[in-house]
Amino acid sequence: MKKISNTEDQPLWAWLLRPSNWSATQRMALATLLCFAAALVAVGIGVLFAAKALVVLAYVFLGLAVGREIIRTFRREQQ
Amino acid sequence: MNSNNPAFASSPKAAGQRWLFALALAGTLAAAAWMFFADILAYEDIGCEAIDKPLALAHTLQARAKGVSLHEYMRSDPVWADMKREDPQWSYAYVGKRFQFDFFACQAPFLSLCYLPFVELFGVTAAAVTWYSTVFSVAALLLMAWLAWKTLDGWHAMAAVLCMTGSLIWLIHVKAAYAAWMPSAFLICGMACCLYTYATSGRREPLGVAAACLGLLYLAGWLSHVAGFFLLALALLAMRRRPWKTFWADGCLAAGVTVATILIVSGGYAVWAHCSFREIHATMFEDMFNRFSLGGVPMLEKLSFPEKLAYAFRCLFVDSATPDHVDKCLEGRPAVPLVFSVFTAVGLLYAIKNRNTVDRLAMIWLVAVFGLLGGVMTYTHRYALLGLPAMAILAARGIVGVGRDLRRLSVPASRGYAALVAAALGLAVVSTHHNYFEDYLRHKRPDFEIDRGRGMNVLTQWIKDRYDPGDTLVVYGDPIMFTRSYFMFYFFDRPFRFVYWSNYFGSHSSPDQVRAWERDQLLQHRRLVFIFSPILMGDPQAQVFKNDYRPFLAAHPDLKPVFTHAYDGRPLFFAFEIRGDAGAPLR
């Protein structure tokens, strides 16, 4: 697992441009945002089927991100 | 840029920063005071849903003063009798087919308790309604600012307060003043503060207070307790590291305190208000579940999953216009200013990057509120109010975060950025002030639902100034254009007896019938005041209308209106007077 404290010292753009620095939870959270944004674009251009798929995907990523946070909470305590 | 750091206290640079901080703080407080307090009573057309609660509470106080139960009180009052006789359909229309104010007196007891000092202080007036809403909204902002200041620093707190101050939709809901909104926002901010303390200190007392807030949210009788439940549950699950055993103990404590709060507060209210404990919870259940059975606007109900999301996005960030709750939006203006929207997105990225306790709390808060809205449920501005403080904290995170990142590259660039952002926030506040106090208050788009509620305070004040309830009967055109709740509210201290014209006359009534009816009424009352709306409801082709006032004009061809009122060039109502002593109108 990557150390979170390192990322705080980086400017946002530097962190965004280095996907290798992202933790799994961060990747899922960013994927959630990206899917929601893409779904909005899809609604805007009228591709409803793709929009539906993207929204479902966004909720899956959101669930995974929140789920990982919850699991991490208990896992850390056991270590 | 931490102003509290004593290490910089002696240097001239630090002294300059402290002055800058103090100046920014003064500017922020001035902007908030200008927005919320400078013209606090500007909105005079308080809606029906805002006056129901204080009116019900005021009657509860009267029932207490008379030493009778609520049911007995509402059976005996002559004006209630007028209301039940003249408008039976709407008097019993609320869920459960209870008498309307009987229902409101029992439902949402926490809100009645919140309203108590305001009704005692201001009486049953629009001022009580507005002050109630404003005080709770400012209290919510203070809690949000405390959270931002405590977890980040004063610059974040100021940026968050400015974002909220510039939010049109927050201001509109503060002024619209429906009883549940601002106390709910206050409670959810309180929950967030407590959950942060719980997550960082590990103490259980803050968790207990957060759970008590959830119990009170339930007793606020709105769907906000659903968001509150998700916030508490997610924070319990994801905000604090501890073994399973401690987690279960914390969960049981939270559940126990929530239930105990609900039972103690509702039980105490039942004793205080002389109503039944069971009745309180029956009304709460009916109120909540009736919302789901009522359905919504057909056009919105048909939206697909992503379309609901796009609709929510459009309402919040592009154009706040909605087909329902038309009085709580301003067409063509976004719900929150552009600078707020943009920096909320940037702040989200910072929160994902840094993942501090407050970052995770703000994101959980957003998930708890917006996870349902837009996706599962159709978006409504009032539900989004609960998430706005979290958005403001994230926006502040973005605003300050970009500034600090820029400072690493170039100090002059960061100063330029700070000036630019300060100007943008100032512009947003000024623009929102103009949007509300000019465009919303004076030039709102014509709408039947809104226009029929306009000017009721003006009308009732005119009646109160000119007539005596002891010898005057007020004849309103119909129950749709002249909703009885307004008159029960504004005439609380001086209740005028009333009837509806549409219950006695229609398009086919003759002038002789009108005059004969007036003669009968003048045996009991010295004056009759007729108030009509120019909007006729019925069938224009057949020329048959429910609220047709033309038979009255035919009966009195030379009679001139004694009072008229208009909004933005649209006539809203006009009044005539018939006197019993001389048979002629007062001039």
Interface residues (C-beta under 8 A of the other chain):
Chain A: I4 T7 E8 Q10 P11 L12 W13 W15 L16 T25 Q26 A29 L30 L33 F36 A39 L40 A42 V43 G44 L48 A51 K52 L54 V55 V56 Y59 L62 V66 E69 I70 T73 F74 R76 E77 Q78
Chain B: L234 L237 A238 M239 R240 R241 R242 P243 W244 F247 S304 F305 P306 E307 L309 A310 F313 V346 L348 L349 Y350 I352 K353 N354 R355 N356 R360 M363 I364 V367 G371 G375 G401 V402 D405 R408 L409
